[in-house]
Amino acid sequence: MSEKVILVVLDGLSYSVAHHCMGYLNGLIKADSAT
């Protein structure tokens, strides 16, 4: 199994704060490095 998995748990944050904190993951998705 060569695929990597990242599990992110943001418990207790509002949607806007969680979205802001996940900027790195959003960048990976936009660059087609993650799905």
mmCIF file of the N, C-alpha and C atoms, coordinates in Angstrom:
data_MODEL
# 
_entry.id   MODEL 
# 
loop_
_atom_site.group_PDB 
_atom_site.id 
_atom_site.type_symbol 
_atom_site.label_atom_id 
_atom_site.label_alt_id 
_atom_site.label_comp_id 
_atom_site.label_asym_id 
_atom_site.label_entity_id 
_atom_site.label_seq_id 
_atom_site.pdbx_PDB_ins_code 
_atom_site.Cartn_x 
_atom_site.Cartn_y 
_atom_site.Cartn_z 
_atom_site.occupancy 
_atom_site.B_iso_or_equiv 
_atom_site.pdbx_formal_charge 
_atom_site.auth_seq_id 
_atom_site.auth_comp_id 
_atom_site.auth_asym_id 
_atom_site.auth_atom_id 
_atom_site.pdbx_PDB_model_num 
ATOM 1   N N  . MET A 1 1  ? 0.852   -1.184 0.000  1.00 0.00 ? 1  MET A N  1 
ATOM 2   C CA . MET A 1 1  ? 0.000   0.000  0.000  1.00 0.00 ? 1  MET A CA 1 
ATOM 3   C C  . MET A 1 1  ? 0.889   1.235  0.000  1.00 0.00 ? 1  MET A C  1 
ATOM 4   N N  . SER A 1 2  ? 0.902   1.952  -1.103 1.00 0.00 ? 2  SER A N  1 
ATOM 5   C CA . SER A 1 2  ? 1.780   3.107  -1.219 1.00 0.00 ? 2  SER A CA 1 
ATOM 6   C C  . SER A 1 2  ? 1.061   4.437  -1.043 1.00 0.00 ? 2  SER A C  1 
ATOM 7   N N  . GLU A 1 3  ? -0.264  4.421  -0.957 1.00 0.00 ? 3  GLU A N  1 
ATOM 8   C CA . GLU A 1 3  ? -1.007  5.665  -0.789 1.00 0.00 ? 3  GLU A CA 1 
ATOM 9   C C  . GLU A 1 3  ? -0.991  6.097  0.667  1.00 0.00 ? 3  GLU A C  1 
ATOM 10  N N  . LYS A 1 4  ? -0.850  7.398  0.871  1.00 0.00 ? 4  LYS A N  1 
ATOM 11  C CA . LYS A 1 4  ? -0.846  7.947  2.224  1.00 0.00 ? 4  LYS A CA 1 
ATOM 12  C C  . LYS A 1 4  ? -2.217  8.534  2.532  1.00 0.00 ? 4  LYS A C  1 
ATOM 13  N N  . VAL A 1 5  ? -2.604  8.441  3.784  1.00 0.00 ? 5  VAL A N  1 
ATOM 14  C CA . VAL A 1 5  ? -3.898  8.958  4.227  1.00 0.00 ? 5  VAL A CA 1 
ATOM 15  C C  . VAL A 1 5  ? -3.659  9.914  5.378  1.00 0.00 ? 5  VAL A C  1 
ATOM 16  N N  . ILE A 1 6  ? -4.331  11.066 5.321  1.00 0.00 ? 6  ILE A N  1 
ATOM 17  C CA . ILE A 1 6  ? -4.270  12.034 6.413  1.00 0.00 ? 6  ILE A CA 1 
ATOM 18  C C  . ILE A 1 6  ? -5.668  12.136 7.012  1.00 0.00 ? 6  ILE A C  1 
ATOM 19  N N  . LEU A 1 7  ? -5.762  11.917 8.301  1.00 0.00 ? 7  LEU A N  1 
ATOM 20  C CA . LEU A 1 7  ? -7.029  12.063 9.014  1.00 0.00 ? 7  LEU A CA 1 
ATOM 21  C C  . LEU A 1 7  ? -6.937  13.316 9.869  1.00 0.00 ? 7  LEU A C  1 
ATOM 22  N N  . VAL A 1 8  ? -7.855  14.249 9.630  1.00 0.00 ? 8  VAL A N  1 
ATOM 23  C CA . VAL A 1 8  ? -7.869  15.501 10.380 1.00 0.00 ? 8  VAL A CA 1 
ATOM 24  C C  . VAL A 1 8  ? -9.164  15.561 11.176 1.00 0.00 ? 8  VAL A C  1 
ATOM 25  N N  . VAL A 1 9  ? -9.047  15.725 12.472 1.00 0.00 ? 9  VAL A N  1 
ATOM 26  C CA . VAL A 1 9  ? -10.210 15.858 13.337 1.00 0.00 ? 9  VAL A CA 1 
ATOM 27  C C  . VAL A 1 9  ? -10.160 17.244 13.968 1.00 0.00 ? 9  VAL A C  1 
ATOM 28  N N  . LEU A 1 10 ? -11.126 18.074 13.623 1.00 0.00 ? 10 LEU A N  1 
ATOM 29  C CA . LEU A 1 10 ? -11.211 19.427 14.174 1.00 0.00 ? 10 LEU A CA 1 
ATOM 30  C C  . LEU A 1 10 ? -12.502 19.512 14.977 1.00 0.00 ? 10 LEU A C  1 
ATOM 31  N N  . ASP A 1 11 ? -12.428 19.098 16.199 1.00 0.00 ? 11 ASP A N  1 
ATOM 32  C CA . ASP A 1 11 ? -13.604 19.034 17.050 1.00 0.00 ? 11 ASP A CA 1 
ATOM 33  C C  . ASP A 1 11 ? -13.778 20.353 17.794 1.00 0.00 ? 11 ASP A C  1 
ATOM 34  N N  . GLY A 1 12 ? -14.950 20.885 17.773 1.00 0.00 ? 12 GLY A N  1 
ATOM 35  C CA . GLY A 1 12 ? -15.256 22.080 18.543 1.00 0.00 ? 12 GLY A CA 1 
ATOM 36  C C  . GLY A 1 12 ? -14.967 23.387 17.827 1.00 0.00 ? 12 GLY A C  1 
ATOM 37  N N  . LEU A 1 13 ? -14.584 23.331 16.553 1.00 0.00 ? 13 LEU A N  1 
ATOM 38  C CA . LEU A 1 13 ? -14.322 24.561 15.810 1.00 0.00 ? 13 LEU A CA 1 
ATOM 39  C C  . LEU A 1 13 ? -15.513 24.882 14.918 1.00 0.00 ? 13 LEU A C  1 
ATOM 40  N N  . SER A 1 14 ? -15.736 26.164 14.723 1.00 0.00 ? 14 SER A N  1 
ATOM 41  C CA . SER A 1 14 ? -16.785 26.550 13.788 1.00 0.00 ? 14 SER A CA 1 
ATOM 42  C C  . SER A 1 14 ? -16.310 26.255 12.364 1.00 0.00 ? 14 SER A C  1 
ATOM 43  N N  . TYR A 1 15 ? -17.236 26.253 11.418 1.00 0.00 ? 15 TYR A N  1 
ATOM 44  C CA . TYR A 1 15 ? -16.875 25.922 10.034 1.00 0.00 ? 15 TYR A CA 1 
ATOM 45  C C  . TYR A 1 15 ? -15.821 26.877 9.494  1.00 0.00 ? 15 TYR A C  1 
ATOM 46  N N  . SER A 1 16 ? -15.975 28.169 9.730  1.00 0.00 ? 16 SER A N  1 
ATOM 47  C CA . SER A 1 16 ? -15.031 29.142 9.171  1.00 0.00 ? 16 SER A CA 1 
ATOM 48  C C  . SER A 1 16 ? -13.630 28.968 9.748  1.00 0.00 ? 16 SER A C  1 
ATOM 49  N N  . VAL A 1 17 ? -13.524 28.686 11.040 1.00 0.00 ? 17 VAL A N  1 
ATOM 50  C CA . VAL A 1 17 ? -12.213 28.469 11.662 1.00 0.00 ? 17 VAL A CA 1 
ATOM 51  C C  . VAL A 1 17 ? -11.595 27.176 11.138 1.00 0.00 ? 17 VAL A C  1 
ATOM 52  N N  . ALA A 1 18 ? -12.383 26.118 11.051 1.00 0.00 ? 18 ALA A N  1 
ATOM 53  C CA . ALA A 1 18 ? -11.872 24.847 10.540 1.00 0.00 ? 18 ALA A CA 1 
ATOM 54  C C  . ALA A 1 18 ? -11.406 24.997 9.095  1.00 0.00 ? 18 ALA A C  1 
ATOM 55  N N  . HIS A 1 19 ? -12.170 25.714 8.277  1.00 0.00 ? 19 HIS A N  1 
ATOM 56  C CA . HIS A 1 19 ? -11.801 25.929 6.873  1.00 0.00 ? 19 HIS A CA 1 
ATOM 57  C C  . HIS A 1 19 ? -10.502 26.714 6.783  1.00 0.00 ? 19 HIS A C  1 
ATOM 58  N N  . HIS A 1 20 ? -10.334 27.704 7.628  1.00 0.00 ? 20 HIS A N  1 
ATOM 59  C CA . HIS A 1 20 ? -9.106  28.499 7.642  1.00 0.00 ? 20 HIS A CA 1 
ATOM 60  C C  . HIS A 1 20 ? -7.900  27.649 8.054  1.00 0.00 ? 20 HIS A C  1 
ATOM 61  N N  . CYS A 1 21 ? -8.079  26.792 9.032  1.00 0.00 ? 21 CYS A N  1 
ATOM 62  C CA . CYS A 1 21 ? -6.986  25.949 9.529  1.00 0.00 ? 21 CYS A CA 1 
ATOM 63  C C  . CYS A 1 21 ? -6.585  24.874 8.532  1.00 0.00 ? 21 CYS A C  1 
ATOM 64  N N  . MET A 1 22 ? -7.448  24.558 7.584  1.00 0.00 ? 22 MET A N  1 
ATOM 65  C CA . MET A 1 22 ? -7.152  23.506 6.622  1.00 0.00 ? 22 MET A CA 1 
ATOM 66  C C  . MET A 1 22 ? -6.639  24.070 5.308  1.00 0.00 ? 22 MET A C  1 
ATOM 67  N N  . GLY A 1 23 ? -6.043  25.246 5.337  1.00 0.00 ? 23 GLY A N  1 
ATOM 68  C CA . GLY A 1 23 ? -5.529  25.875 4.122  1.00 0.00 ? 23 GLY A CA 1 
ATOM 69  C C  . GLY A 1 23 ? -4.515  25.013 3.389  1.00 0.00 ? 23 GLY A C  1 
ATOM 70  N N  . TYR A 1 24 ? -3.652  24.323 4.125  1.00 0.00 ? 24 TYR A N  1 
ATOM 71  C CA . TYR A 1 24 ? -2.643  23.456 3.508  1.00 0.00 ? 24 TYR A CA 1 
ATOM 72  C C  . TYR A 1 24 ? -3.305  22.328 2.721  1.00 0.00 ? 24 TYR A C  1 
ATOM 73  N N  . LEU A 1 25 ? -4.306  21.694 3.323  1.00 0.00 ? 25 LEU A N  1 
ATOM 74  C CA . LEU A 1 25 ? -4.998  20.607 2.632  1.00 0.00 ? 25 LEU A CA 1 
ATOM 75  C C  . LEU A 1 25 ? -5.773  21.121 1.427  1.00 0.00 ? 25 LEU A C  1 
ATOM 76  N N  . ASN A 1 26 ? -6.378  22.296 1.545  1.00 0.00 ? 26 ASN A N  1 
ATOM 77  C CA . ASN A 1 26 ? -7.089  22.872 0.409  1.00 0.00 ? 26 ASN A CA 1 
ATOM 78  C C  . ASN A 1 26 ? -6.123  23.162 -0.735 1.00 0.00 ? 26 ASN A C  1 
ATOM 79  N N  . GLY A 1 27 ? -4.908  23.608 -0.412 1.00 0.00 ? 27 GLY A N  1 
ATOM 80  C CA . GLY A 1 27 ? -3.889  23.837 -1.433 1.00 0.00 ? 27 GLY A CA 1 
ATOM 81  C C  . GLY A 1 27 ? -3.502  22.556 -2.147 1.00 0.00 ? 27 GLY A C  1 
ATOM 82  N N  . LEU A 1 28 ? -3.391  21.464 -1.395 1.00 0.00 ? 28 LEU A N  1 
ATOM 83  C CA . LEU A 1 28 ? -3.082  20.172 -2.018 1.00 0.00 ? 28 LEU A CA 1 
ATOM 84  C C  . LEU A 1 28 ? -4.191  19.738 -2.970 1.00 0.00 ? 28 LEU A C  1 
ATOM 85  N N  . ILE A 1 29 ? -5.420  19.953 -2.568 1.00 0.00 ? 29 ILE A N  1 
ATOM 86  C CA . ILE A 1 29 ? -6.551  19.569 -3.409 1.00 0.00 ? 29 ILE A CA 1 
ATOM 87  C C  . ILE A 1 29 ? -6.559  20.397 -4.691 1.00 0.00 ? 29 ILE A C  1 
ATOM 88  N N  . LYS A 1 30 ? -6.337  21.701 -4.586 1.00 0.00 ? 30 LYS A N  1 
ATOM 89  C CA . LYS A 1 30 ? -6.326  22.563 -5.769 1.00 0.00 ? 30 LYS A CA 1 
ATOM 90  C C  . LYS A 1 30 ? -5.172  22.228 -6.701 1.00 0.00 ? 30 LYS A C  1 
ATOM 91  N N  . ALA A 1 31 ? -4.067  21.738 -6.152 1.00 0.00 ? 31 ALA A N  1 
ATOM 92  C CA . ALA A 1 31 ? -2.900  21.373 -6.963 1.00 0.00 ? 31 ALA A CA 1 
ATOM 93  C C  . ALA A 1 31 ? -2.995  19.938 -7.476 1.00 0.00 ? 31 ALA A C  1 
ATOM 94  N N  . ASP A 1 32 ? -4.124  19.281 -7.254 1.00 0.00 ? 32 ASP A N  1 
ATOM 95  C CA . ASP A 1 32 ? -4.338  17.882 -7.641 1.00 0.00 ? 32 ASP A CA 1 
ATOM 96  C C  . ASP A 1 32 ? -3.338  16.938 -7.002 1.00 0.00 ? 32 ASP A C  1 
ATOM 97  N N  . SER A 1 33 ? -2.832  17.305 -5.834 1.00 0.00 ? 33 SER A N  1 
ATOM 98  C CA . SER A 1 33 ? -1.949  16.414 -5.082 1.00 0.00 ? 33 SER A CA 1 
ATOM 99  C C  . SER A 1 33 ? -2.730  15.579 -4.078 1.00 0.00 ? 33 SER A C  1 
ATOM 100 N N  . ALA A 1 34 ? -3.976  15.932 -3.869 1.00 0.00 ? 34 ALA A N  1 
ATOM 101 C CA . ALA A 1 34 ? -4.843  15.204 -2.943 1.00 0.00 ? 34 ALA A CA 1 
ATOM 102 C C  . ALA A 1 34 ? -6.248  15.204 -3.522 1.00 0.00 ? 34 ALA A C  1 
ATOM 103 N N  . THR A 1 35 ? -7.053  14.297 -3.048 1.00 0.00 ? 35 THR A N  1 
ATOM 104 C CA . THR A 1 35 ? -8.437  14.255 -3.525 1.00 0.00 ? 35 THR A CA 1 
ATOM 105 C C  . THR A 1 35 ? -9.386  14.270 -2.359 1.00 0.00 ? 35 THR A C  1 
# 
